[in-house]
């Protein structure tokens, strides 16, 4: 289950940290957000190093569908109602600026990464009303948005909302080149952070500024991000012979699909669910069945799954980690929009660290106002967590692995689509031997004594 990006890109290996180090800023995590943040900090004159527990780009970046877009579902009308026109406009401006900055950077550094400008659409087969309202709100916020009742999809739609001048690219080719501009220590696992020190398994890094860009912060306190986010998985099949598309599409109906062209391939995505809630499986088979019906004769070349952190109000947390630690910063909770959010993070965090004016920081601040939607999601999230913790005391079966998450003890659930143990509380994942696949857990699962 390797993505097409991984199959065609080999990023050179970096050496691990060798002993203690002092620097101005340290970034934990060498995905796209971490590397871009380090790049712009260096450009601003702030010496920065990046710590990566595995290899650069081996986390969530490799599994994205790589849509560079400010169209993040039905977000803008909701933002205006929850935060007001001004903060909603800041969200739009930050993401539109991110798209432009990718284009500028790729052109300036001559990065060959299949960067293509294209429109992005939301579509519905059932009700066009929400799309019309979202298009009107987006236009008021300065986005080139329009509505139509036709599309290039292989089925009829009730309506489609179009954002102009969006983009797509090959994320690992981009990361490979921009990564050459920063200092990265691979296979160097951050174990603990205290004040201005990051303790790793290879030495200690002392820095004035510490940036958590490791997808899901592994430090529980302060910040309490484990209570403020959950994780979702979604699935992709890469199809050959599915026919050309110009734009990128995302369905807003229950069970809606994602369509994204890449060269002569089509990436068909869907089947999203909270991590840890896929015991029955069947997500890939659902996509294959949809593909066969929509594009008879197409062939599957690859399939893979993505993991996304989702905040309580659906807006990323980008800014100061906690009021208690003013020199810690965080970039997390990107949902399914990691490409534009990564670039927005890099600029917001660089501005905050270098004490530049950054109006857009308000809407992304981890200390922003708590909304009614966030309260509702907190109740749902807490329910899943309590259920997972309660199962901890029940008998755990007879397998090799004790299926209790080492992060906070929640009972893991089997994901038959990926042969993995997944945590329904906070999204950590483990292979069938109990080896860690995804955080926030930092260690493998315990194994039963009789199998040691």
N, C-alpha and C positions, 0 to 999 in steps of 0.2 A: 504494500500500500504506500508507494512512493509517489510524491507529486511530480508533475512534469517539470517543474522548476528544479527540483533536486536531481532528477535524472540527467539533466543537461548542463548542470553547473557544478564545478568542483572548486570550492573556495580554499585557498592555500592555508595550511596549518600554521597557527601561531604558538609560540612557546608559553608554558605556564609561568606564573610569577615565581621568582627566585628570591625568597626572603622578604624582608620588610621594605616598605617604600613610602615616601612622602610626595604628595602632589597637591595641586590646588583643588581639583575636582576628581571624583571617582564615580563612574557609572556602573551599576550592577545590571548586567544583561546586554548581550551583543546581538540582539535582534535589530530590526530597522529603527525602532524608537531610540534604543540605546546608542547605536552607531551615529545616527543623525544628531542626537543631542551632543555627543562628544565632538563631532565634526564642527558644529556651530560654536560650541564653547571654545574650541581651539582657534577658530576664525576670529573670535572676540578677544583672544589673548589670554584665555584661561587654560593653563596646562591641565590636561585631562587624560585619565587612563580608563579603560573598560575592562571589567572582570566578567568572564563567562565560564559557567560551570562545565559546559560541554564544548561545542564548536560554534563559531559565528554562524548565525542563520539557521541553526539546527532546532530552534524552538518553534514558535508559532509562525514566524515569517515564512518558513518554507511551505506552509500549508494554506496560505491565503489564496483567494481568487484574484487578488491584486487589482481591484478596482480603485482608481484614484478619483474619488468623487465627493462632492458636498451633499449628495443626495443620500441621506441616511434613513430611509424609510419615511414614514409620516411623522417628521420631527418638528417642522417649523411652526405649524399652527399650535402644536402642543407647547412649544417653548414660549411663544408669545403669551399664551394664556397663563403659563406657570411663572414666567420670569419677567415678562414685559417685552416691549418692542426692542428696547436698547440692548438688553442682554442677548436676545434672540439674534439680533443683527450681528453681534460680536461672534456668535457661533458660526453664522453664515460667512462672515468676513474671514475668520481664521481658516475655514476649510477651503474657501475659494482661493485664498492666498497660498494655501498649501499646494493646490493643483498648479498654480502658476510657478511656484518655486521649484517644483519638480522639473517642469519644462525648462526653466532657466538653468538649473544646475546640470541637467543632462546635456543641454546644448553647450554650456560653457566648458564642462569637463569632458565633452565628447564621449559620453558613456553609451555604448551600444547595448541597449536593454529593451528593444522592441517597444519603445514608447510611442503610443498612438493616441492622438486626440479623437474623441468620439462622444456621442451623446449618451446619457444615462436615463433610463426610464423606470418609473413605477407603473405597474399595470394592474388592472382588476378585470376579471371576467364576470363580476357580479354587480358592482355598484361603483359608479363614476363620481358620486358626490364628494367623497373624501378627497379624491385626486384633484377635482376642480378647486376645492377650498385650499388644498396644500399648494397648488400652483399659484393661486392668487396671493397667498401669504408669502411665498418665496419671492415673488416679483416685488412685493412691498419691501422686502429685506435686501433687494439689490441683486438677486439671482436671475439669470436669463431662463425663465421657466415658461412652459406652454402646455396646453392640454389638447388632446386629439382623441378620436374614437377609432382610429386605425393603427396598425403596427405591422412590423415585418415578421412577427411571430407566426408559427404554423397553426394558429387557432384564432378565433375572433375574440375581441376584448370589448368590455363595456367602456373602457377608457384607458388612456395612457398619458402620464405626465412626463414631460421631457425637460431635462436640464441640458443646456448647451455647453460645449467646450469642457467636457470632463475628459478622463484619460484612463489608459490601462498600460501595463508594462510587465516585464519579466523581473520580479522582485529580487531574486538572488543574483542576477547579473548586475543589477544596480548596486546591491549591497556589497558585492565583491569589489567593485571599483571604489565606492565611497569608503569602504573599510580600509583601503590602502592609505587613507589620509589620517588615520587615527591609530593610537597604540592600544592593542588588545592583548590581554593575557587569557588564553584559553585553558580549559581543564583546571580552572582555579575557582573553587566553590566558595562563595560567601557563606559563612556559617553564623555570624552574629555581628550586629552593628551596635556600637555604644558611642554616643556623642560624636566625635569626629574620627572614629576608627572603625574600619571594616576588618574583622577577623576572618581569614580564609584558611583553607587546608594547606596553603603554600606559604603563608606569611601574613603580615599585618599591613594594611594600607591606611595611612593617616592623611586626611584631606579636610580642607575647610568646608567643602560642599560635597554632599553625598546624594546621588540620584538613584532611586529605585526604578529600574526599567526592565524588570524581570518578569513581565506579564502579570503575575499575581504576587504582591509583596509577601515575602516569607516571614517578615517580622510582624507579629500580631499586635504588639503594644509599643508605642502609642499608635493611634490611627484607626484601629479596629476595622481594617479593610475586610477581614474575614466575615464580619457581620454586615458589611455594606455592599458586597458583591456576591454573585454566584457565577458559575461557568456553564456555557452551552457548547454542544457539539453539533456540527452540521457536516454534510457529506457531499462529495463531488465525484462525478465521473467525467472523464475526458473522452469525447466522441470524435471519430473520424467519419466523414461522409454525411454529416448532419446538415450540410448546407450553410451558406454564408450569412452572417449578420453584421450589420454596421454598428449597432448600439449594444449597450449592456442593459439587461432587464431584471427587475425583481418584482415578484408578485406580492401584493398586499393581502390577498385572500388567505384564509386558513389553508395550509398545505401548499401555498404558492411557491413556484420554482424560480431559480436564478439562472439566467442565460448570459454567458460571457464568451465572446470569440477570442481565440488566440491562434493567429496564423490560419492554418487550414483545419484547426480543431474548434470544437465547441465545448465549453465547460458548463455542464448542467448540474446545478446544485439544489439541495433541499434537505428535508428530513430533520430539521433542527429540533433539538430537545435539550432539556437540562441535563448536564453531565450526571451520570449515575442513574438515569431513568430510561434505560433502553434494554431492559432484560429480554424482551421479546425479539429484538433485532429486526432485520428486514429492511433497513434503510437503503442499502445499496440495491437490493432487489427491487424496491419501489422505484428508484431512479432508472434502473435498467428497463423496467416495464414501461415507464413514461417515455424513455428514449425510443424504445421499439415502436410505440404507438405514434409518436410525433415524427420520427425520422426512420421509417422502415429501411432496413439495409445498413444502418449505421453500425460502426464497430467501436467497442470500448478499448481504448489504449492504456488507460490508467484509472485508478480510483484512489481516493484518500479522504481523510476527515480533518476538519479544522476545529480548534478549541478557542472560544472567545469569552473574555471576562465581561460581565454585564453589570452595570451599576444599578442602584435602586431607582434612579430617575432616568436611566438610559443615556446619561451624558458622561463622558470620560472624567476621571479625576486627574487633573494636570495642575501641579502647583506645589505648595509647601505640604509636606507629608503630615505635619501636625503642628499645632501652636506650641507644643512642648518642645519640639526640636526644630527651631527656625532655620537651620542650615541643612535639613534633610528635604529632599524633593521627590516627587513621585509622578509617574506617567503610567496609568493603568485604566482598565475598564473601557477599552475601545469598542466593545461590542463587535460587530462584523465590519467595522470601518477602520481597520488598523493602518491602512496606507496614509490617508489624509490625516488621521489622528497622530500618527508617528511624526509627520512633518510639523503639524501644529504644536505638538509637545516640544519638539526641539527648539522652536522659536520662542514659545512661552517660557520654558525653563531657562533658556539662555538670557532672555530679557530680565527675568526675575533675579537670576544669579548676578548679572552684571548691572543690576539696578537701573534698567532702562524702563521707560514708560511702556506699558502693555495693557491697553484697555480690554483686550479679548480675554485676559486672565480671569475676569470675574465669573463668567459662565462656567468655566472649567474648574474653578477652585474647589478643592476637597472640602473647604469650609463654607460652601455656598448654602443658601437657605434650603431647608428641608421641605419638600413639596408633599402634597396629598398623594401623588402617585408613588413617591418614595415610601411614604408610610404604609400604603397598601402592599407594595412589594416587600417591605421589611417583614410584614406579618406572614406573607407566603414563604419567604426565605427562612424565617425563624421556624415555621412549621416543618419544613424539610429537615432543618438542622436538628430539631428536637426528635423527630422520627428516626433519623440516622443515629443519634446518640443513644436513644432508647434501645435500638436493636443491638447495640454494643454488648449488652448483658445477656443476650440470647445465645443459644448454642450456635456455633459457627461452621458446622459441617465437618467433613473429613478430608478436605484437600490438603495440599502441602503448605498452603499459605493461610495464616490467621487473617481473615478479611476485615481487619479493623484499621482504619487510616491512622498512620503515625502522626498526622498533623494535629488533630484534636479528638481522635478516637471514634469517629463515625463509622458505621458499618458500610463496607464497600458493597457495590452491586456489580454483577457480571454483565459485561457488554458483549453480546454474542456476535455483533458485527465486527468487532475489532479484537476479540479474544483478550479482553482486558478487565481488570477490576477498577471500577470508577467510583469516586466518592460523590454521593448526592448532596453533601453539605457544602463543600467548598471547591470541588472539581479536581482534586488530585487523582492521578491515574497510575496504574501499575500493571505490568505484564503478568502472564499466568504464573510466572515464577516469583512474583512479588517485587520485581525490580521497578524502581520509580521511573515513570514516563513523563508526568506533568505535575507541577507544584500546585499549591503552596507547600505541600509536604517536602521535607528535605532528606528523608531517609527511606530505604526500602521497607516493605512490610516484614513483620516477624514471620518466621517459618516454624512449623511444628517441630518439636524436639525429635520425634521419631524419624523425621526425614533429614535430620542434620548429619 
